[in-house]
Amino acid sequence: MVAVVVAYNRRDLLAQTLDGLAAQSRACDAVVVVDNASTDGSGAAARAHALGPDVVTLPRNTGGAGGFAAGIAHALQSHRADLVWIMDDDTVPTPAALEALLAARAAYPGEPAVLASRVVWHDGRDHPMNTPRERPLVSGDLALKARAVGAVQIRSASFVSLLLDARAVRAHGLPVAAYFLWNDDFEYTARLLRRRVGLYVTGSVVRHLTKTFGSTDADPGERFRFEVRNKLWLFARSRALDPVGAVLYGGSSVLRWARTIARSRQRRVVLRAGWRGLREGLGSRPASTTAELAGLGPVSAEVAEVERGAGRG
């Protein structure tokens, strides 16, 4: 089991993440830190940490999507991981977080592709940014199987503490690096879970130390471009959703966009960014992850190998 942490310019928070990984009741077999071209010494701080992580330094910032794609590929290719536990550098796992995920996986009468932790904020409240989407219309049998191991069946989840089965990754490929930020986790987990089992394990708890308590639609400013573009790519270009799911989630997204615009204190900025995202989402398609992460050194070859094996390279 290999943990992968994507880091960018949050050296002090990264130290807390590594402290949390070092304190796990079930130790990780290895820890990979992807230094996404940080300028604050995050990579050096990770190398100096007593946990002794394997630090992969990227020459340019590839965003969360690219960082996780590179880190997962490195865990699979260099560490031969059977399971990959991914998180951001502002995520601090409680001591039993990994043990609870592995216990639920072992007890479940099947092979979950994804297991997600319960994510709380500084004060212990469930973080609205990281609430998994429950699988709709799940059968009573599947619901009971999940409940028996202290879990809920899910359709997608965030990248904040996610345990991935390497077999599912090799079958379906890596996160789409072109998303850079926003909806990369939605697209990826929905792709993995289209026909596979995902579990939300409430007994596995991590703290997400964001500056503010809220969801991603809280006055996003220029970043609204990526919310719109990436959602359109997801609905039109991805294999994550079937046609019915694309229509349902698409309708939900349009309503969410309307609420975001209505609540914004910089409405012109949000509208301009949304219009740009709309044009890009309808007029282009994301580059392959292999192409997007080319020129990064040895990790680029690892990415290409995983994507090629999944038929996405």
N, C-alpha and C positions, 0 to 999 in steps of 0.2 A: 504494500500500500504506500503510495507516494503522494505527498501533499504538494500542491503547486500554489504559490502566492505570486500575484502580479503586483509589482510595486512601481509607483511613480511619484516622486517628490513628497513622500510622507514618511521621512526617516524615523521620526519618533513613534508614529503609529505602527510602522513596520516592526519596530523592536517589540512592541506589545503583542503583535501577532505572533512573532517568533517565540516570545516568552510563553504564550498560550499553547503553541504547538509543543514546546519543550515540556510542558506540564501535563500532557495528556496521560490519562490512566492506561491507555493502550498506545504505545509509542508508534510513530510513523517509521516505516522502514527507510525512508529518505524524504528530504524536503528540498524542493526546487524553488528558488526565488527568481522570477523573471524581472530584471531591472530594465524598465521600459525607457531607457535613455534619461534617467533621472539626473538632475543637476545639483542635488542637495546632499550627495554622498550616501544615498540609500544603499547602493551596491556595496560600498566599502563597509558600511555598518552591518549589512547582512553577512558579509564574509567574516567579520570579527565576532559575530555572535557565537556563544558557546554551543548552540545547536549544530553548527557546522553545515549550513545548507549548501547545496550545489547552486551557485549563482550564475545565471545566464544573462549576460549583459547585451542588450540590443543597441545597435548604433543609432537607431531612430525610434521615436515614440510611435508604436503601432496601435495605440489605444487598448482598451480593455479586451476587445474582440481579438486583436492580433496577439496580445500578450498571452491570453489564455490558449489560443491555438498553438503558439510556439511552446508554451510550457507543457501542455498536454502531450504534444508530439515528443518533446524531450523526455518526459516521464516514460512514455511508451517505448521509445527507441533506445535511449541510453540506460534507463533503469529497468526496462522490461516489466513495468508495472502491470499488475492485474486489476488494480483499483487506483483511481486518481481522485484525490480530495482537493477541490479548488476553492479559492477564496481571494478577496481583495486584501490590500495592505491596511485597511481600516477595520478588519474583522478580527475579533479576539475570541477564539473558541474557549468555552468553559472546559474544565479538566476531563469531563466524561463525554464530551461531544462526539468524538470519534468512536469510542466504545459503544455508545448508544446506536450510532448508525450501523456499525458492524453487527451488533446484536440483532437489530431489526432485520438486517439482510439475511443473517443466518437462520432466523426463525421463520421467515416468510416462506411459504411453500411454493416457491417459484424462483425466478432469476430477475430481480429488479435491475433495470438499466440505470436508474437514477434514484438517489436518496437525498432528500433535502432536510436541513436542520431548521429548527425554529429560530428565527432571528429577532432579537430584541434590541432596543436602544439603550442608552446609558442608564436610564431609570427603570429598566425592566419591562417597559411596554412593548408589545409586539410592533415591529417596525413595518409601517404600511408600504414601504418601498420594496419589501422582500416577501410579500405574502404569496405563496404558490397558488396557481389556479387549479382548483379541484377538477378532476375529470368529470364531465357532465354525463348524466345518464349511465353511471357505472352500475353494473349488475349487483344485486344483493350479495351474491357469493363473493365477488371481488372486494366489496366493501367490508364484509365480515373478515376476510383473510387479512386485510390491512389493519382493521381494528384490533385483531387478535395479537398483533405485534406492536401495538401502540402507534399506529400510523394511519394516514389517509391517502387514498388514491389521488394522484395529481396528473395534470396534463402538461404543465410547464412550471418552471421555477427560476429564481434568480441565481446568479453565479456566487452569491454569498453563502458559502459552505454547502457544497454540492459534491456528493460521492458518485463517481461515474464508473461503470463497469467497462473495462478496456475492450471487451468483445463488442459492446455496442458502439464504442468510438471507432474501432477498426471497421465496423460494418457501415457506419453512416458518416464517417469523416469528422472533421474539426469544426469549430465555430467559424463563421464567415468573417474573415478579417476585415473585409471592406466596410462592414457596418461601423467599425471604429468604436463608436459608443452608441448606446441605446438600442434595445430590442435584439441585441446579439444573443443574450441569454434566452429570451423568449423563443426566438427562431431555433436556436440550437436544441434546447430541451424539448420543445414541441416536435422537432424532427426526430430526436432519439425516442420520444414517447408516443409517436403516432401509432405504433403497433406493439409497444413494449410497456412494461409496468414501471411506474414512478411512485415513490412513497415520500410523504411528508412525515418525518419522525419527530414528534413533539418533545420527546425526551432528550433529544440532542439539541443543545442550546448554544448559540454564539451571540456575541454582542457586536452590533454594527455601529461603529463610532462616527457616524456622520455628524456634521456640524449642526444640522437642523433636523427636526422630526417632521417627516412628510413624505409624500410620494413624488415621483419624478415629474409629474405634471404641474408642479408648483412654480409658476412663472418662469419658464425655461429660457426666455430670451432667444438669442441667436441659435441656441442648440435645438430649438423646436424644428429646425430644418432636418436634423437627423431622425427625430421621432417620426416625422411624416415620411421622409424618403425611405427609411428602413422598414417601416410598416408596409408601405406599398411594395417594396421588394419582397417582403415576407409573403404577402398575400398573392402576389403575381408570379414570383420567380422561385419560391422555395417549395420543397416537398414536405414541409412541416405540417401542413393542414390539408385536409380534403376539401372539396369545393364547398360543402355545407359549412365546415368550420371556418373557411375563409370569409364567407358571407356573414356569419354570426360575429366573428371577431372583428371583421371590417366595420360592421354597423356599430359595434361597441366602441371602436376606436374613433369613428367620426363623432360620436356623442362626447367622447372624452376630449377630443380636439376642441369642440365647441365650448366645453366648460373651461378649458385652459385659456382660450382666447378671451372669454367673457370675464374671467377672474384676473387677467393679467393687468399689471400696472404700467406695462410698456407694450400696449396692444399693437401699435404700428410695427414695432420690432418683431413681435411674434407673428403677425400676419405676413410680413415680408419674408421671414424665415420659413414659414409654412408654405408660402407660394413657391419659394425656391425648392424646397423639399418635394413638393408636388410635381414640379417640372422634372426634377432629377429622377424621382421614383418612377414616373410614367415613361420617361424618355431614355432610360439606361438600365443596365443590369449590373449587379456587383461583379467585380473581377474575381477570379478564382483565388482561394486562399493561398495556393501555391505561388501564383503570380504576385499577389499583394505582399507576401512575405519573402520574396526573393531578395538576395543581396544582404542577408543578415548574418552571413557566416555559416558554420556547420548546422545550426538549427534549421536553416532553410531547406537543407537536404532531408532532415527528419520530417519536416512538415510535408514536403513533396512525397516522401515515401508513404506516410499515413494516408494522405489524400489519394495517392495512386491506388493503394490497396482498397480503398473504399469506392473506387471508380469516379472520384471527383477531381483527380489531378490533371 
